[in-house]
Amino acid sequence: MEKYFQLKEKGTTVSKEIVAGITTFLAMAYILAVNPGMLGSIPGMSFGGVFTATAIASAIATLLMAFLANLPVALAPGMGLNAFFTYTVCFGMGCSPWLALTAVLLEGLLFIVLSFFGVREAIIKSIPASMKKAVAVGIGLFICLIGLSNAGIAASDTGTIIGFNNLNLEHSTAIVAMLGLIITIVLYVLKVPGAILLGIAITTIIGIPFGVTSIPEGWKPFSLPEKPFLFKFEWGGVLSLKFFVIFFTFLFTDIFDTIGTLVGVTEQAGLTDEEGNIPKVKGALLADAVGTVAGACLGTSTVTSFVESSSGVAAGGRTGLSSVVTAIFFILALFFTPLFALVPSAATAPALIFVGFLMMKSVTSIDFEDVTEGIPAFITIMVMPFAYSISKGIAFGMISYVIAKVAGKKVKEISVVTWILAVVFLFDIVFEAIK
C-alpha cells in the first residue's frame, strides 16, 4: 500500500487517508439523493434505478482515479449537467432519456480518445500558472457559496441580490449549520485530527433536537438496491441538429468543469509541480471519461470530478487511497441508503464553507502587481461564484488573459493552445447569446 500510493512521499498516513475519504463521501453524498430525484422524475426512469446507477458509476470512476492517477479526487454525476439532462433535454426539448444517455455515451467515448492522444492534457498545461491558482481560489468561493446556500444561510429573497437569513427558529437549518461551522473552526484551530469529519458528525447529532436531522418512524439502516437501466440507448436521432447541440453542450461543459476541479483540488493539496502541472493528469482525465461511459451504460448523466473532494484534501487526503475509501462508501451506500440519508445538508455545509477559506491560500501567490496576470486572475475568481459556474470562470478568465496580454504588449507569453481556447470560449459565449 505504501509503495503504490506513496503515502510517506506525499506526507500522509493510512488513517488520514481514511478520514479524508469518508469526509469527501459525506460532503458529496447529497448527489445520491439529488441525482435520482432529478432523473427519476423523467417518464421511464425511476428514483431507485438512477440511485443504483449513480452509486455504481461514482464508485467505478473514483476507483479509476485512485489507481490511474493516485489523486484524492472523487467523481460522480455532475450537478448542472444532470439538470441540463433532465430539464432542458428531456422536458424542454422533448427528447427521451435514452437519446440523452446516447449523447452522454458518445461524449465519454470521445473523451477517452482525447485523453489517449493528450488533447485534454494539453489544454490543462496551456492554462497559465497564475490562472491555475485563480481557479483554485474561484472554486473555493464557489463551493463556499454552495455551502451557504445548502444551509439556508445565504438566500436571494432577503431584499438584496443575495444576503444572509436571520438566525431565528424559522431558519433552523441555518442555525445548525452556523453551530457546525463554529465547531469545525474550533476543532481545526485546536488541530484535532479529522476536524472536518468530526464537525459533520457532531452537527448531524445537533440537528436532531432542531428537527433538521430527521429519523423516520420505523427507520431501518438496510435496503436492497434496485436494478439500473442497463444499455438503454436510442440511435435513431443521433444525426440530427438537435442531437449535436445536446452532445456539444455535454462535451463543452464537462471538459472544463473537470479541468477546473482537477486544477483547483490538486493546487489546494500541494500536488502540482513548480509550473502548476498535475501529476498523472492523463490517468485522471481517463478516469473521468471511462466513468462517463460507465454512467451512460448504467443509466445516469455525465460523471465528472467533484469540487467537494477539496473537503477531503482539507482533512488530510493526498493520495488515491482516500479515493478508494470514498468509492467503498459509494458501494456501501447501495445497501445502507437510509443511514447515509440521515446526514442533512446543514451538516455538510460547514465543511464546504470552511474549505472556501482553505482554498483562498493560493491567492497569496498570484502576482497582482503584473496587471496582465492579476486582472485575468481576478475575473476568473469573480465569475465562478457569481456566475455559479466553474467552466464560465475559466472561459472569461482565458479570454481576459489574451486581451490583457495583447494590451500589455506581451503577446509572446500567449501559447497557441491558449489562443485557440480563447477563440473557442468566445464562440461559445456568442453561440449562447444568439441561440
Helices and strands as residue ranges (DSSP letters): H 2-5, H 14-28, H 31-39, H 47-69, E 75-77, H 81-83, I 84-92, H 97-116, H 119-126, H 129-150, E 154-155, E 163-164, G 169-171, H 172-189, H 195-210, H 241-269, H 281-298, E 303-305, H 309-314, H 320-333, H 337-340, H 345-359, G 360-365, H 371-387, H 390-407, G 411-413, H 416-434
